[in-house]
Structure formats: structure tokens, C-alpha cells
Amino acid sequence: MPASSSEAVRIAVLADSDTRWKWGALTARRITAADAGTPGSGDGPQGPAGSADPVRPAEPAGFVLRGRATPTARQLAETGASTAAPREVTGAEFLREVRDAEMRGERYDVIVLALVGGTVRAVLQGLADLGLDRRPVVVTGYVGVVYEKLADGLLLRHGADVVLANSRHDADRFRAVYEGVGAGAGSVVEAALPFLGGAPYRPEEGRDTLVFAAQPSVPVTRAERAYVLERLVRHARLHPGREVLLKLRSKPGEHTTHLEEHPYQRLVRDLDPPANFRLVYGHMGEVLDRTDLLVTVSSTAALEALHRRIPTAILTDCGVREVNGNHHFIGSGLLTSFDRLDRGETPEPDEEWLSRQGVASDGGYDSAFDAARARVAELLALPELPPISPYYTAETAPGYLPGILARHRLDVTAPPVRDSGLRRIVREAARGAYRHGVQRVAPVVRRLGEL
């Protein structure tokens, strides 16, 4: 552990997409520093009143997994999570770096795993197998609204020292799952989404901007996505004095956390949108700075907007369904339809629902990470950390766990692959061909199969 409170904690963040990199990098700062505020959050140098005072943080060492969803440099920069670009690695290369860092006397004290559940479980196994003199404190969690695979995702994450819940609602659900299967729930710590912040909403004279926060896989079908796009364009025509912005997370060929089979950029070619309708990219916080109404199906951007008291609407046009994720907003008061938005109606959020969802628009966000910081500081102060003990083992899941571990192939004993310039070029070409096949060829093949 660090020698004193003035010695920096060394943190590593391993992510597998742009959105998880954003969550992981910002979480790393918030859980290891008394000064845990993001730029513009208003936290001072001493941190919010009552916060824990652990050791001083270093800039997290960033790593992104090489794979289907590996983000581009543009996507990483757009998150605004760090000034330094993370290093692209395989899972085995990351574990090798953790092992070699200890041998260099530069041991990582904390590792934040911003990954899907199966990868978290594989990395936990890899860390346990390294046989380090002192292993790092392992932290994981979710990048946003948890609306699917709750039990599976949580049980795959079990074994981490800290499993962050983004709200009281999630913390209750997480503990219920762990306790319900007889696993320890002591790792669950209530916190909040680390990227909430920004100035409270202030209307501006002459400004009227509706922003639709797009998601790569919600809604999923081409017909539903074309419907949403057509309704946005129709809304722009009905309200010529309103700017209607379609906020996109990725450009064609780029991948995010989920596969985008029918990008809006392609679907809009079939329409003739008016001048007050535009596609936009960029940091969500900056887009929200000029937003007067945030509309989405179930994007986490809704929570960012609600935190800032920006009027927010959750669409029901394609149904209130688990596959859409908007069932999470039942009871929020935010569910509405394009017909109502076209008439000028704006939903009003339910304050009790907001409080349980960790939105903390009343100022409570300043202390949202106190418990997590205290828990990490407590673990760092232990003379020795307990062994990693996941719920899924060869005894509890012999028909499931071996496949999870085999898919990740985290063999740190294999010699590292030298990444020459030619190898990088070939890899990028292969990745481009894969994306072309997934996003262009595969949909055509599926359509032909339906004939």
C-alpha cells in the first residue's frame, strides 16, 4: 500500500469500449481522491464536506481491449475522460503489464474493470492466477442503466472487491441478487454515475433546441429506427423555429458498446430533412449545454439531462419493453410519445423516482462517492487483501465458467507479440473488413434470407 496519504495511488483502468472507458477513467478519479469532482462540478480542492480522505491519486494508466468494439482515437477523445490516450492491449498483455509493474516496483494499487461481465470474470481469474505479492484492489460496475441480464452480469462480476451501484435502486437490486444465491454482498457500494455534472439548466431567450440521444441498438429493427427518424424529421417540420438535433455516438464503421446494424446516418439518406434538423457528434455534456428538451428511448443521457434539470422525455412509440430499456423509467413520469411532443407537451419527472435513481439534482451528488472512496481507502490500508473469491467457480458453474474463460485466452506465460508497424496496418485493415461485413454485408444477407 502507499506509504502515506501524500503518496500517490497507482491506478489502472481496463475498458472495452468508448463509453466504458469514459465510465472507468472518471470512476478511477472519483473513488481515489478527496478532490473527486469533475470539471465544472463545483467540488473544491478539499473535496465535498464529509468525504473520505484517502491517498492522493495519480493519473490512471489507461488500457482498452483489442476487439470488436475497440474505440477509435476520435471516439476516445470525444469522451473527454482523459488527456492521455489509453493503450490498446489484449487481456493477456494487460495481465502481463500488471505482473511486470510489480516486478519494476511500480505496482498498481487499484484496478478499475470497465468491461462486460464475462470479461470481468476472466480478468479476475487472471489476476488470481498471477500470484502477486500484493494484488490490486479490484473495482467494477456498470456504465449506465442496468435493464437486462441483471443476474448474469452481476454474478460474473462477483469476486471484485467493489461492485459499484449507480443508485440506491441498483444497490438494493444488486444485494438482493448476491444474497439470493448465497454469495456475499459486501462488495456492493452505492455511488452514482461518475459523469453527471455540468451547469443547471437555464433557458435562453430565442433558443429552442430538442436533442434526440441515439443509441446503437435501441430500437433494434430497421423499421423502428426509420420510424423514429421520420418522426424527428416530421417534428422539425412542425416546429420550424425549433432546432432538432440527432446526437450520434459513432460514425459509420466505428463501434460502441453495442453493435449498430442500422446507423441513422444511412437511414436519413432516404429523407429530405428541413434546415432545422441536423446530425451532431461531440461530447454529450457540451451538447446538453444548449439543450432545452432531451428525448431518447432509454439512453443514459436522460440521467445526465435530469441531473441538470433539463426537460427530458422517454419515448413509448416503439412500446415500453425490456428490449428497449425504457421499462426502467416506469414510475418516472417521463414516458411520452411523439404525438404529445408534437403538441408541445413536456413530461414532469417524479422527484421520488429521481432520488432513488441517483440523479441527485438537489445537490446530494457532492457526496455520492464518499462510501466508495472510504471503502477503497479501507481496503488499501489492509496489511493483506483476501483472495479473489468469485461466485462462479468450477464447482458452482462447471457447465458455464470454462467456456467464459476459454473465450478470453488470458495466458500470460505466452511470449508477447511484437506489434510492428506492418502488423498494426494489417490489424486495422482486418478490423475494417470485419466492420464492413457486419454493418453492410450481413444485413443484406439476412434480408435475402427473408425473401
PLY file of the C-alpha trace (Angstrom):
ply
format ascii 1.0
element vertex 451
property float x
property float y
property float z
element edge 450
property int vertex1
property int vertex2
end_header
0.00 0.00 0.00
1.15 3.62 -0.35
3.45 4.66 2.41
1.44 7.71 3.43
-1.54 9.84 2.47
0.81 12.03 0.41
1.95 9.14 -1.76
0.01 8.62 -4.97
-2.14 5.59 -5.57
-1.32 3.91 -8.86
-4.50 3.09 -10.76
-5.09 1.12 -13.96
-8.32 1.25 -15.96
-9.14 -1.53 -18.42
-12.09 -0.83 -20.73
-13.59 -2.48 -23.79
-15.45 0.42 -25.46
-15.55 4.19 -25.58
-18.44 4.52 -23.15
-16.86 2.12 -20.65
-13.54 3.96 -20.95
-15.35 7.17 -20.02
-17.01 5.47 -17.04
-13.81 3.75 -15.91
-11.48 6.75 -16.16
-13.87 9.09 -14.35
-14.70 6.47 -11.73
-10.99 5.92 -11.05
-10.58 9.58 -10.16
-13.70 9.80 -8.03
-13.02 6.74 -5.89
-9.39 7.55 -5.07
-9.39 11.27 -4.37
-10.85 13.65 -1.84
-10.97 16.11 -4.74
-13.31 13.89 -6.70
-15.23 16.45 -8.69
-15.27 16.55 -12.43
-14.51 19.85 -14.13
-17.41 22.17 -13.52
-18.94 20.12 -10.71
-18.09 22.69 -8.09
-16.06 20.44 -5.77
-13.18 22.33 -4.23
-9.59 21.23 -3.57
-10.56 19.60 -0.26
-13.46 17.69 -1.77
-17.06 17.78 -0.60
-17.77 18.08 3.09
-17.72 14.77 4.90
-15.84 12.92 2.15
-13.23 10.31 2.99
-9.61 11.40 2.76
-7.64 8.54 1.21
-4.37 8.85 -0.62
-3.61 11.25 -3.44
-4.45 9.81 -6.90
-2.17 9.56 -9.87
-3.44 9.90 -13.43
-4.96 6.49 -14.21
-2.99 4.28 -16.57
-5.46 3.58 -19.36
-5.88 0.39 -21.37
-8.53 -0.61 -23.91
-9.07 -4.17 -25.01
-8.39 -5.00 -28.62
-11.56 -6.46 -30.09
-14.81 -5.85 -31.93
-15.69 -2.68 -30.05
-12.20 -1.17 -29.83
-12.81 2.59 -30.00
-11.08 4.88 -32.45
-8.90 7.80 -31.37
-11.78 10.15 -32.23
-14.22 8.26 -30.03
-11.79 8.20 -27.10
-11.06 11.91 -27.39
-14.77 12.70 -27.60
-15.42 11.14 -24.19
-13.37 13.89 -22.55
-12.36 11.38 -19.87
-8.60 11.87 -20.10
-5.98 13.93 -21.86
-3.84 10.83 -22.38
-4.99 8.16 -24.82
-5.28 4.65 -23.35
-3.07 1.88 -24.70
-4.64 -0.86 -26.83
-3.91 -4.33 -25.41
-5.13 -7.89 -25.29
-6.31 -9.31 -21.97
-3.09 -11.31 -21.62
-0.99 -8.22 -22.32
-2.83 -6.31 -19.62
-2.22 -9.04 -17.05
1.40 -9.19 -18.10
1.68 -5.44 -17.51
0.19 -5.84 -14.01
2.71 -8.57 -13.22
5.67 -6.67 -14.68
4.68 -3.46 -12.90
5.05 -5.23 -9.56
8.45 -6.56 -10.61
9.51 -2.99 -11.50
8.43 -1.74 -8.11
5.54 0.20 -9.69
2.67 -1.98 -8.50
-0.89 -0.95 -9.34
-2.83 -0.34 -6.13
-6.28 -0.19 -7.75
-7.63 -1.65 -10.98
-10.96 -0.48 -12.41
-12.51 -3.05 -14.75
-14.88 -1.23 -17.12
-15.85 -4.36 -19.02
-18.73 -6.67 -19.84
-19.45 -9.28 -17.19
-17.78 -12.26 -18.86
-14.56 -10.32 -19.38
-14.59 -9.14 -15.77
-14.81 -12.76 -14.61
-11.95 -13.80 -16.90
-9.70 -10.95 -15.73
-10.50 -11.76 -12.09
-9.30 -15.30 -12.78
-6.20 -13.98 -14.49
-5.37 -11.68 -11.57
-5.86 -14.51 -9.08
-3.52 -16.74 -11.12
-0.71 -14.14 -11.26
0.40 -14.90 -7.69
1.30 -11.29 -6.93
2.94 -10.40 -3.62
0.08 -7.97 -3.09
-2.78 -7.87 -5.55
-4.57 -4.65 -6.50
-7.97 -3.62 -5.16
-10.41 -4.51 -7.97
-13.36 -2.22 -8.71
-16.06 -2.74 -11.31
-19.61 -1.67 -12.09
-21.95 -0.60 -14.88
-21.70 2.27 -17.34
-25.36 3.22 -17.16
-28.90 1.93 -16.74
-28.96 -1.80 -15.92
-32.01 -3.06 -17.75
-31.03 -6.53 -18.97
-29.07 -9.59 -17.81
-29.10 -8.34 -14.23
-28.39 -11.67 -12.53
-25.94 -12.94 -15.13
-23.95 -9.72 -15.31
-23.79 -9.34 -11.53
-22.72 -12.92 -10.85
-19.98 -12.64 -13.46
-18.72 -9.52 -11.64
-18.81 -11.17 -8.22
-15.32 -11.52 -6.80
-14.34 -7.90 -7.36
-13.61 -6.04 -4.11
-16.03 -3.25 -5.00
-19.07 -3.54 -7.26
-20.36 -0.02 -7.72
-24.09 0.62 -7.99
-25.11 3.84 -9.70
-28.11 4.45 -7.42
-29.95 3.28 -4.31
-32.30 1.40 -6.63
-29.42 -0.54 -8.18
-27.69 -1.15 -4.84
-30.84 -2.79 -3.47
-31.20 -4.95 -6.59
-27.52 -5.95 -6.60
-27.55 -7.01 -2.95
-30.77 -8.96 -3.45
-29.18 -10.97 -6.30
-25.99 -11.77 -4.38
-27.80 -12.66 -1.17
-30.38 -14.67 -3.09
-27.75 -17.07 -4.42
-25.83 -17.24 -1.15
-22.95 -15.06 -2.32
-21.52 -12.27 -0.19
-22.99 -8.84 -0.93
-20.41 -6.82 0.98
-18.74 -5.69 -2.24
-21.81 -3.70 -3.37
-21.30 0.01 -2.72
-23.83 2.68 -3.64
-22.38 5.52 -5.70
-23.59 7.30 -8.85
-22.73 7.67 -12.49
-19.32 9.40 -12.49
-20.03 11.70 -15.45
-23.02 13.59 -14.06
-22.32 17.29 -13.76
-22.44 20.50 -15.70
-24.32 23.71 -15.11
-28.01 23.56 -14.12
-30.43 24.18 -16.95
-31.10 27.81 -17.79
-33.43 28.67 -20.68
-32.12 31.28 -23.09
-34.21 33.85 -24.87
-34.62 32.86 -28.51
-33.17 29.34 -28.08
-35.35 26.25 -28.58
-33.36 23.06 -29.09
-34.61 19.47 -28.99
-31.88 16.82 -28.84
-32.57 13.16 -29.53
-29.93 10.96 -27.87
-29.46 7.99 -30.19
-28.45 4.52 -29.08
-26.67 1.97 -31.29
-29.04 -0.92 -30.57
-32.27 0.68 -29.26
-34.57 0.40 -31.03
-33.03 -2.51 -32.85
-35.00 -3.09 -36.08
-34.58 -1.06 -39.22
-38.30 -0.32 -39.36
-38.37 1.06 -35.81
-35.26 3.16 -36.31
-36.63 4.52 -39.59
-39.86 5.36 -37.77
-38.04 7.30 -35.02
-36.03 9.19 -37.62
-39.12 10.02 -39.68
-40.91 11.33 -36.58
-37.93 13.51 -35.68
-37.91 14.99 -39.17
-41.69 15.49 -39.01
-41.33 17.23 -35.64
-38.73 19.57 -37.15
-41.15 20.45 -39.95
-44.00 21.06 -37.48
-41.79 23.36 -35.40
-39.66 25.37 -37.85
-38.49 27.67 -35.05
-37.05 24.75 -33.06
-33.62 23.26 -33.75
-33.87 19.45 -33.81
-30.55 17.69 -33.30
-29.93 13.96 -33.66
-26.98 13.28 -31.32
-24.97 10.29 -32.58
-22.31 8.39 -30.67
-20.36 6.94 -33.57
-19.72 7.37 -37.26
-20.29 4.55 -39.78
-17.56 1.95 -39.35
-16.97 2.81 -35.69
-18.19 0.54 -32.92
-19.51 1.32 -29.47
-20.60 -0.87 -26.57
-23.33 -2.38 -28.77
-23.39 -3.17 -32.47
-25.22 -0.63 -34.62
-26.65 -2.52 -37.55
-28.77 0.30 -38.98
-26.96 3.64 -38.49
-29.16 6.72 -38.64
-26.63 8.34 -40.97
-27.63 5.85 -43.66
-31.36 5.91 -42.95
-31.52 9.70 -43.24
-30.46 9.47 -46.88
-33.98 8.31 -47.71
-35.46 11.52 -46.28
-35.32 15.20 -47.11
-35.00 16.83 -43.68
-35.59 20.57 -43.23
-32.80 23.02 -42.44
-33.59 22.99 -38.70
-32.79 19.25 -38.47
-29.11 18.22 -38.10
-26.93 15.29 -37.12
-24.38 16.14 -34.43
-21.48 14.41 -32.68
-19.31 15.53 -29.80
-19.20 15.36 -26.00
-22.66 14.83 -24.55
-22.08 17.39 -21.81
-21.35 20.08 -24.38
-24.45 19.17 -26.37
-26.55 19.33 -23.20
-25.25 22.85 -22.58
-27.52 24.00 -25.40
-30.41 21.55 -24.94
-33.93 22.62 -24.00
-35.55 19.19 -24.35
-33.71 15.84 -24.28
-35.60 13.00 -25.98
-34.49 9.37 -26.04
-35.75 5.81 -25.82
-33.59 4.79 -22.85
-30.15 6.39 -23.17
-28.13 7.14 -20.05
-28.03 10.68 -21.44
-31.50 11.02 -19.90
-29.96 10.75 -16.43
-27.31 13.32 -17.36
-30.05 15.70 -18.51
-32.22 15.09 -15.44
-29.26 15.76 -13.16
-29.04 19.21 -14.74
-32.83 19.68 -14.63
-33.09 19.75 -18.40
-36.63 18.80 -19.54
-36.49 15.13 -20.56
-38.80 12.75 -22.42
-38.66 8.95 -22.74
-40.39 7.64 -25.87
-43.08 4.96 -25.77
-43.72 4.90 -29.53
-42.00 1.54 -30.02
-43.52 0.13 -26.85
-42.47 0.09 -23.21
-40.44 -3.10 -23.44
-37.49 -4.70 -21.74
-35.67 -4.94 -25.08
-35.91 -1.16 -25.39
-34.80 -0.49 -21.84
-37.46 2.18 -21.34
-39.25 -0.05 -18.83
-36.57 1.21 -16.44
-38.36 4.58 -16.50
-41.74 3.25 -15.35
-42.79 5.50 -12.49
-40.52 8.35 -13.58
-43.28 10.49 -15.05
-41.16 10.86 -18.19
-42.82 8.36 -20.54
-44.45 10.06 -23.52
-44.88 9.84 -27.29
-44.06 11.86 -30.39
-47.73 12.80 -30.76
-47.62 14.51 -27.37
-44.27 16.15 -28.07
-45.64 17.43 -31.37
-48.45 19.10 -29.40
-45.91 20.84 -27.18
-46.38 18.68 -24.08
-43.36 18.14 -21.81
-43.28 15.44 -19.10
-42.61 16.30 -15.44
-40.26 13.95 -13.53
-41.29 12.25 -10.30
-38.99 13.52 -7.53
-39.01 10.31 -5.51
-38.06 8.30 -8.59
-35.20 10.72 -9.32
-33.85 10.33 -5.80
-33.81 6.52 -5.98
-32.07 6.62 -9.37
-29.04 8.55 -8.10
-29.77 11.63 -10.19
-29.20 13.86 -7.12
-30.23 17.06 -8.85
-30.85 18.51 -5.38
-27.10 18.73 -4.62
-26.58 15.35 -2.98
-24.25 14.31 -5.80
-21.33 16.00 -3.99
-21.22 13.14 -1.50
-22.29 10.33 -3.85
-18.81 8.75 -3.93
-17.96 9.11 -0.24
-18.80 5.49 0.56
-16.80 4.19 -2.41
-13.76 6.30 -1.51
-13.95 5.15 2.09
-14.23 1.50 1.02
-11.22 1.73 -1.32
-9.18 3.51 1.37
-10.13 0.81 3.88
-9.01 -1.94 1.50
-5.75 -0.17 0.69
-4.99 0.09 4.40
-5.30 -3.67 5.00
-1.96 -5.43 5.55
-3.10 -8.11 3.10
-6.09 -8.40 0.78
-8.19 -11.58 0.89
-8.02 -13.96 -2.09
-10.30 -13.21 -5.04
-13.36 -15.39 -4.47
-15.91 -15.23 -7.31
-19.32 -16.86 -7.14
-18.81 -18.66 -10.45
-16.27 -21.42 -9.91
-15.63 -24.91 -11.27
-17.95 -26.14 -8.51
-20.88 -23.71 -8.87
-20.88 -23.38 -12.68
-18.92 -26.26 -14.28
-21.01 -26.10 -17.45
-20.69 -22.32 -17.88
-17.42 -20.96 -16.48
-14.96 -22.98 -18.63
-16.47 -21.51 -21.80
-16.22 -17.96 -20.41
-12.54 -18.40 -19.56
-11.71 -20.22 -22.78
-13.10 -17.42 -24.95
-10.73 -14.90 -23.40
-7.49 -16.97 -23.54
-5.66 -14.99 -20.84
-2.37 -16.88 -20.96
0.32 -14.55 -19.58
3.00 -17.23 -19.93
2.88 -16.98 -23.72
5.53 -14.66 -25.19
4.22 -11.19 -26.04
3.52 -10.48 -29.70
5.72 -7.76 -31.15
3.41 -5.17 -32.70
5.28 -3.92 -35.76
4.01 -1.12 -37.96
3.05 -3.66 -40.61
1.13 -5.72 -38.05
-0.82 -2.65 -36.97
-1.72 -1.85 -40.59
-2.86 -5.43 -41.22
-4.89 -5.43 -37.99
-6.63 -2.17 -38.88
-7.41 -3.48 -42.36
-8.85 -6.67 -40.88
-10.92 -4.68 -38.42
-12.23 -2.50 -41.23
-13.17 -5.57 -43.26
-14.94 -7.08 -40.26
-16.94 -3.92 -39.65
-17.87 -3.71 -43.32
-19.07 -7.31 -43.20
-21.08 -6.79 -40.01
-22.64 -3.46 -40.93
-23.17 -3.81 -44.67
-22.88 -7.37 -45.93
-24.60 -9.21 -43.05
-27.83 -7.14 -43.15
-28.13 -7.73 -46.90
-27.65 -11.47 -46.43
-30.32 -11.51 -43.72
-32.77 -9.61 -45.90
-32.17 -12.04 -48.76
-32.82 -14.92 -46.37
-36.20 -13.44 -45.50
-37.37 -13.38 -49.14
0 1
1 2
2 3
3 4
4 5
5 6
6 7
7 8
8 9
9 10
10 11
11 12
12 13
13 14
14 15
15 16
16 17
17 18
18 19
19 20
20 21
21 22
22 23
23 24
24 25
25 26
26 27
27 28
28 29
29 30
30 31
31 32
32 33
33 34
34 35
35 36
36 37
37 38
38 39
39 40
40 41
41 42
42 43
43 44
44 45
45 46
46 47
47 48
48 49
49 50
50 51
51 52
52 53
53 54
54 55
55 56
56 57
57 58
58 59
59 60
60 61
61 62
62 63
63 64
64 65
65 66
66 67
67 68
68 69
69 70
70 71
71 72
72 73
73 74
74 75
75 76
76 77
77 78
78 79
79 80
80 81
81 82
82 83
83 84
84 85
85 86
86 87
87 88
88 89
89 90
90 91
91 92
92 93
93 94
94 95
95 96
96 97
97 98
98 99
99 100
100 101
101 102
102 103
103 104
104 105
105 106
106 107
107 108
108 109
109 110
110 111
111 112
112 113
113 114
114 115
115 116
116 117
117 118
118 119
119 120
120 121
121 122
122 123
123 124
124 125
125 126
126 127
127 128
128 129
129 130
130 131
131 132
132 133
133 134
134 135
135 136
136 137
137 138
138 139
139 140
140 141
141 142
142 143
143 144
144 145
145 146
146 147
147 148
148 149
149 150
150 151
151 152
152 153
153 154
154 155
155 156
156 157
157 158
158 159
159 160
160 161
161 162
162 163
163 164
164 165
165 166
166 167
167 168
168 169
169 170
170 171
171 172
172 173
173 174
174 175
175 176
176 177
177 178
178 179
179 180
180 181
181 182
182 183
183 184
184 185
185 186
186 187
187 188
188 189
189 190
190 191
191 192
192 193
193 194
194 195
195 196
196 197
197 198
198 199
199 200
200 201
201 202
202 203
203 204
204 205
205 206
206 207
207 208
208 209
209 210
210 211
211 212
212 213
213 214
214 215
215 216
216 217
217 218
218 219
219 220
220 221
221 222
222 223
223 224
224 225
225 226
226 227
227 228
228 229
229 230
230 231
231 232
232 233
233 234
234 235
235 236
236 237
237 238
238 239
239 240
240 241
241 242
242 243
243 244
244 245
245 246
246 247
247 248
248 249
249 250
250 251
251 252
252 253
253 254
254 255
255 256
256 257
257 258
258 259
259 260
260 261
261 262
262 263
263 264
264 265
265 266
266 267
267 268
268 269
269 270
270 271
271 272
272 273
273 274
274 275
275 276
276 277
277 278
278 279
279 280
280 281
281 282
282 283
283 284
284 285
285 286
286 287
287 288
288 289
289 290
290 291
291 292
292 293
293 294
294 295
295 296
296 297
297 298
298 299
299 300
300 301
301 302
302 303
303 304
304 305
305 306
306 307
307 308
308 309
309 310
310 311
311 312
312 313
313 314
314 315
315 316
316 317
317 318
318 319
319 320
320 321
321 322
322 323
323 324
324 325
325 326
326 327
327 328
328 329
329 330
330 331
331 332
332 333
333 334
334 335
335 336
336 337
337 338
338 339
339 340
340 341
341 342
342 343
343 344
344 345
345 346
346 347
347 348
348 349
349 350
350 351
351 352
352 353
353 354
354 355
355 356
356 357
357 358
358 359
359 360
360 361
361 362
362 363
363 364
364 365
365 366
366 367
367 368
368 369
369 370
370 371
371 372
372 373
373 374
374 375
375 376
376 377
377 378
378 379
379 380
380 381
381 382
382 383
383 384
384 385
385 386
386 387
387 388
388 389
389 390
390 391
391 392
392 393
393 394
394 395
395 396
396 397
397 398
398 399
399 400
400 401
401 402
402 403
403 404
404 405
405 406
406 407
407 408
408 409
409 410
410 411
411 412
412 413
413 414
414 415
415 416
416 417
417 418
418 419
419 420
420 421
421 422
422 423
423 424
424 425
425 426
426 427
427 428
428 429
429 430
430 431
431 432
432 433
433 434
434 435
435 436
436 437
437 438
438 439
439 440
440 441
441 442
442 443
443 444
444 445
445 446
446 447
447 448
448 449
449 450
